[in-house]
Amino acid sequence: MCPGARIITDEIELALSLENRYKILNENIFPMLGKNEQDFLREVQQFCLDLEPKIDWDKDVYVLFPELGKRGFIQRLNLWRDFGPSGMFYENLLSLGIGFMDPELELSRTASGILCGNPTFRHGGTAALNKVQDDLMSGVKVGCIGITEPNRGSDSVNMETTCEKLQDGSVRYNGTKVFTTNGAKADYFAAYAVYDKKNPRGTMVQAMFKRESGVHTERLHIQSVPRVHISKTIYKDATTPADMILGDNGQGYKNLFEGLVPERLMINGSALTICWNSLVHGIIYGNLRKQFGQNLLNMQGIGFPMGQLLAEVSACTALEVHVARQYDQHIMGKKPDPAIEKSVAALTAQAKYLITHQAHKTAYEVQQHMGGISVTDNTRMDQLAKVSDIQEVIGGHRNVMLLLIQNQIRKQADLLKK
């Protein structure tokens, strides 16, 4: 488990096994799940228990993608082939299973399966896009999404990447994207551009590109996730045919914002995994580690804060359960009622703010309770804390979520005028 010097005791190392961590997770969340949901989570957990001994932690996560693909575990938001059940709630359960085993793999597979793969379910249908979908879902190819640019972070609509329509119906992109998760290893790129920078909403395009179509990448060295390749992505006369266009002439703008809700719900599920994985580490370690002749959790300075973390993480879980089920019931695969769609979008932003911040807080606080061993490779805590940094930023960082929530509050004043 740890290539560095080993200082953890045999008793605690054995107790922190993936199997034991799953047991404590299940004790806490199974009361929120139906039988079919419990069975699915157990299936994912057994898969991970079988896979974990085969993981080489010095290698990139992408060598594991084909193993996920064999079981339909690249994603479970959409039904692919006969791999059911599916839906946002099952996608969140998949995150709980995969993320407990390997949080870097969890980050990478969602970027490929959801951010790049979901548009092929929602806006695909051509033979070419069906081929992309099969390649991604089977894990034989890697995907990514291109939205953020060097000068366009929160202001993603007013992007600088431009495109032009060619006579044969294909589109040509020129521009640069950054923070492209999986980009340096990706085979497929779901990217956005505009025909007219003065009218981005009316001219935005979403299209799928192959690497060989003129896409070049440069890896960004982000130390938080050394096994995940995040890149600067350059589109220089990159050209893709008409049957790889996912949204044209302003439809790309609608696709972009339609995709934000499932993207953020997916991120919430991954962040909850960090919450629970960190918390379970603290529960196990605190019950076994002794100082001054007693277990750490018997000390109020540790036991009380751990109790508070459990209450907070449980509340965040209940919120995500509610919003994910609302998404499945009212939006997934349907033409939703605008009022319900607006409500789910608002709750999703609130949940994204709370849950990703809670992931960062929980990992940090548990590290403080565990002490020095938590920053070594003797446990998974250092890895969890680093991935939590990424989760709070992607999909709209904390202040972007607060801006959205502030706008929700301001608009409610209109009710007083009626």
NUMARZA-723112 format. One record per residue (C-alpha): residue in three letters; x, y, z. Coordinates in steps of 0.02 Angstrom, whole numbers, padded with zeros to 5 digits, always signed. Layout:
// NUMARZA-723112
ALAXYZ...
//
This chain:
// NUMARZA-723112
MET+00000+00000+00000CYS+00141+00122+00041PRO+00305+00128-00059GLY+00378+00252+00067ALA+00435+00210+00244ARG+00300+00117+00339ILE+00252+00186+00510ILE+00071+00130+00523THR+00035-00017+00640ASP-00022-00183+00570GLU-00185-00170+00666ILE-00233+00000+00598GLU-00176-00038+00420LEU-00283-00194+00417ALA-00431-00100+00492LEU-00417+00034+00356SER-00439-00094+00217LEU-00559-00050+00078GLU-00676-00189+00135ASN-00687-00117+00311ARG-00712+00059+00247TYR-00856-00001+00140LYS-00935-00082+00293ILE-00940+00081+00389LEU-00999+00178+00236ASN-01142+00056+00210GLU-01192+00066+00393ASN-01217+00252+00372ILE-01297+00268+00201PHE-01396+00107+00174PRO-01545+00177+00274MET-01561+00309+00135LEU-01565+00177-00004GLY-01693+00055-00072LYS-01651-00128-00094ASN-01607-00114-00279GLU-01494+00033-00241GLN-01408-00063-00101ASP-01382-00212-00216PHE-01305-00101-00350LEU-01185-00020-00228ARG-01134-00191-00163GLU-01101-00245-00343VAL-00988-00095-00374GLN-00899-00122-00208GLN-00864-00305-00246PHE-00794-00255-00416CYS-00679-00131-00329LEU-00623-00256-00198ASP-00572-00373-00340LEU-00486-00234-00438GLU-00393-00143-00299PRO-00253-00273-00277LYS-00212-00256-00463ILE-00187-00067-00459ASP-00011-00002-00487TRP-00016+00166-00397ASP+00136+00225-00495LYS+00041+00214-00660ASP-00087+00333-00734VAL-00270+00292-00702TYR-00306+00261-00887VAL-00242+00083-00884LEU-00395+00044-00775PHE-00525+00112-00897PRO-00549-00052-00993GLU-00585-00142-00830LEU-00722-00015-00791GLY-00790-00030-00967LYS-00812-00219-00956ARG-00942-00192-00818GLY-01021-00033-00886PHE-00942+00068-00747ILE-00870+00212-00849GLN-01036+00297-00809ARG-01212+00252-00755LEU-01304+00414-00792ASN-01363+00346-00960LEU-01411+00170-01009TRP-01276+00098-01122ARG-01305-00072-01201ASP-01382-00183-01067PHE-01287-00110-00920GLY-01424-00058-00800PRO-01484+00014-00688SER-01449+00194-00739GLY-01491+00372-00690MET-01412+00512-00590PHE-01438+00425-00424TYR-01353+00266-00486GLU-01212+00374-00555ASN-01188+00444-00379LEU-01185+00268-00307LEU-01055+00219-00436SER-00951+00366-00375LEU-00962+00304-00196GLY-00894+00135-00248ILE-00757+00189-00368GLY-00703+00342-00268PHE-00675+00244-00109MET-00554+00133-00203ASP-00465+00268-00306PRO-00518+00453-00302GLU-00405+00498-00449LEU-00484+00363-00556GLU-00654+00431-00503LEU-00609+00607-00561SER-00544+00544-00727ARG-00682+00422-00771THR-00819+00552-00741ALA-00731+00675-00858SER-00728+00542-00993GLY-00895+00457-00961ILE-01003+00607-00913LEU-00924+00768-00974CYS-00874+00696-01143GLY-00990+00546-01152ASN-01156+00620-01095PRO-01174+00734-01249THR-01168+00580-01361PHE-01323+00515-01273ARG-01414+00682-01265HIS-01368+00756-01435GLY-01292+00614-01536GLY-01375+00485-01646THR-01260+00481-01797ALA-01157+00326-01834ALA-00999+00425-01801LEU-01057+00485-01629ASN-01121+00311-01586LYS-00945+00248-01621VAL-00874+00382-01505GLN-00998+00330-01372ASP-00952+00146-01382ASP-00767+00187-01379LEU-00787+00293-01222MET-00908+00182-01127SER-00804+00025-01159GLY-00651+00113-01089VAL-00544+00080-01241LYS-00537+00267-01278VAL-00525+00421-01165GLY-00630+00579-01179CYS-00629+00756-01114ILE-00724+00921-01129GLY-00663+01091-01186ILE-00749+01243-01109THR-00629+01345-00999GLU-00504+01458-01088PRO-00350+01554-01031ASN-00449+01717-01022ARG-00622+01644-00997GLY-00652+01551-00835SER-00817+01598-00752ASP-00864+01698-00908SER-00870+01542-01013VAL-01008+01604-01130ASN-00901+01743-01204MET-00771+01620-01265GLU-00630+01667-01382THR-00619+01501-01475THR-00697+01527-01646CYS-00761+01413-01781GLU-00811+01421-01963LYS-00925+01313-02067LEU-00845+01234-02219GLN-00932+01193-02382ASP-00949+01008-02343GLY-01038+01046-02178SER-00888+01015-02068VAL-00829+01144-01940ARG-00655+01211-01909TYR-00599+01270-01736ASN-00462+01390-01687GLY-00426+01430-01506THR-00358+01367-01340LYS-00441+01280-01193VAL-00364+01250-01022PHE-00390+01136-00872THR-00447+00997-00988THR-00460+00845-00875ASN-00391+00693-00968GLY-00339+00809-01111ALA-00159+00751-01127LYS-00217+00570-01142ALA-00384+00597-01231ASP-00437+00522-01396TYR-00597+00624-01407PHE-00632+00807-01367ALA-00808+00877-01342ALA-00773+01062-01370TYR-00866+01226-01386ALA-00832+01374-01502VAL-00929+01519-01580TYR-00953+01579-01757ASP-00968+01759-01698LYS-00886+01819-01537LYS-01009+01965-01532ASN-01156+01843-01527PRO-01097+01691-01429ARG-01269+01634-01373GLY-01338+01634-01549THR-01187+01557-01635MET-01110+01434-01511VAL-01066+01262-01576GLN-01032+01100-01483ALA-00937+00968-01581MET-00836+00810-01554PHE-00657+00803-01615LYS-00532+00664-01636ARG-00354+00701-01581GLU-00289+00678-01758SER-00409+00811-01826GLY-00291+00951-01775VAL-00299+00950-01584HIS-00137+00972-01488THR-00113+00959-01300GLU+00015+01011-01172ARG+00003+00933-01000LEU-00022+01046-00849HIS+00071+00978-00699ILE-00057+00982-00560GLN+00020+00900-00409SER-00146+00862-00326VAL-00185+00727-00454PRO-00020+00657-00523ARG-00104+00507-00606VAL-00229+00614-00703HIS-00173+00709-00858ILE-00249+00884-00861SER-00199+00991-01008LYS-00193+01149-01109THR-00281+01104-01271ILE-00247+01194-01434TYR-00365+01189-01583LYS-00267+01249-01735ASP-00374+01229-01890ALA-00448+01076-01805THR-00584+01009-01918THR-00724+00885-01882PRO-00860+00823-02002ALA-01044+00868-01996ASP-01092+00701-01918MET-00984+00743-01765ILE-01075+00907-01728LEU-01177+00896-01568GLY-01257+01068-01574ASP-01246+01200-01711ASN-01296+01382-01734GLY-01331+01425-01553GLN-01387+01250-01501GLY-01214+01230-01426TYR-01258+01366-01300LYS-01415+01271-01248ASN-01316+01110-01236LEU-01185+01194-01128PHE-01309+01251-00996GLU-01416+01095-01007GLY-01259+00996-00965LEU-01212+01099-00813VAL-01343+01022-00697PRO-01295+00839-00724GLU-01112+00890-00723ARG-01128+00973-00552LEU-01234+00831-00482MET-01098+00711-00538ILE-00965+00819-00455ASN-01070+00821-00296GLY-01073+00631-00296SER-00884+00623-00314ALA-00863+00753-00176LEU-00976+00653-00060THR-00860+00506-00089ILE-00716+00611-00021CYS-00824+00663+00127TRP-00868+00486+00175ASN-00699+00410+00135SER-00611+00541+00243LEU-00737+00525+00382VAL-00724+00335+00385HIS-00535+00349+00394GLY-00556+00460+00547ILE-00683+00343+00628ILE-00572+00190+00609TYR-00411+00277+00657GLY-00491+00368+00803ASN-00561+00207+00875LEU-00395+00115+00867ARG-00259+00244+00892LYS-00218+00270+01076GLN-00139+00419+01162PHE-00130+00451+01349GLY-00199+00278+01377GLN-00362+00299+01282ASN-00433+00299+01105LEU-00428+00466+01014LEU-00617+00470+00993ASN-00639+00464+01181MET-00560+00636+01191GLN-00689+00774+01173GLY-00570+00878+01068ILE-00577+00743+00935GLY-00738+00648+00968PHE-00851+00803+00966PRO-00782+00875+00802MET-00794+00703+00722GLY-00975+00695+00776GLN-01005+00864+00696LEU-00925+00805+00535LEU-01038+00652+00532ALA-01193+00762+00553GLU-01136+00880+00415VAL-01090+00742+00292SER-01253+00650+00325ALA-01351+00811+00291CYS-01254+00841+00129THR-01291+00662+00077ALA-01477+00683+00110LEU-01477+00841+00003GLU-01389+00756-00142VAL-01505+00605-00129HIS-01655+00721-00143VAL-01589+00824-00290ALA-01526+00672-00387ARG-01694+00587-00369GLN-01784+00745-00424TYR-01672+00751-00578ASP-01710+00569-00620GLN-01897+00588-00591HIS-01930+00753-00677ILE-01788+00794-00798MET-01688+00643-00855GLY-01748+00594-01030LYS-01901+00707-01018LYS-01961+00877-01075PRO-01963+00952-00900ASP-02084+01078-00829PRO-01987+01244-00830ALA-02027+01278-00646ILE-01961+01107-00592GLU-01809+01125-00703LYS-01771+01294-00625SER-01794+01224-00450VAL-01677+01077-00481ALA-01545+01192-00557ALA-01554+01306-00405LEU-01540+01162-00282THR-01397+01088-00381ALA-01296+01249-00366GLN-01330+01256-00180ALA-01280+01074-00161LYS-01122+01100-00264TYR-01070+01242-00150LEU-01106+01147+00011ILE-01045+00973-00034THR-00881+01015-00120HIS-00838+01135+00022GLN-00884+00998+00145ALA-00768+00876+00056HIS-00622+00996+00076LYS-00668+01031+00257THR-00692+00849+00304ALA-00528+00792+00228TYR-00435+00935+00313GLU-00515+00909+00484VAL-00488+00722+00482GLN-00306+00751+00440GLN-00292+00863+00592HIS-00369+00728+00702MET-00259+00590+00632GLY-00098+00691+00638GLY+00062+00662+00543ILE+00021+00492+00472SER-00119+00570+00369VAL+00004+00665+00260THR+00107+00510+00219ASP+00065+00376+00092ASN+00028+00253+00233THR-00157+00296+00214ARG-00266+00369+00076MET-00296+00532+00172ASP-00165+00637+00083GLN-00234+00583-00086LEU-00413+00624-00030ALA-00364+00797+00032LYS-00278+00839-00132VAL-00422+00780-00241SER-00543+00881-00133ASP-00450+01038-00190ILE-00494+00996-00370GLN-00676+00952-00334GLU-00714+01122-00259VAL-00647+01214-00413ILE-00713+01113-00561GLY-00888+01139-00627GLY-00891+01316-00558HIS-00788+01363-00407ARG-00858+01415-00239ASN-00888+01598-00278VAL-00973+01557-00443MET-01096+01449-00347LEU-01123+01589-00221LEU-01156+01710-00365LEU-01290+01593-00433ILE-01367+01576-00260GLN-01361+01764-00235ASN-01456+01787-00398GLN-01587+01663-00338ILE-01613+01768-00183ARG-01620+01933-00276LYS-01751+01868-00400GLN-01864+01816-00257ALA-01896+01998-00222ASP-02002+01998-00381LEU-02130+01896-00285LEU-02168+02048-00179LYS-02224+02145-00333LYS-02359+02021-00379
//
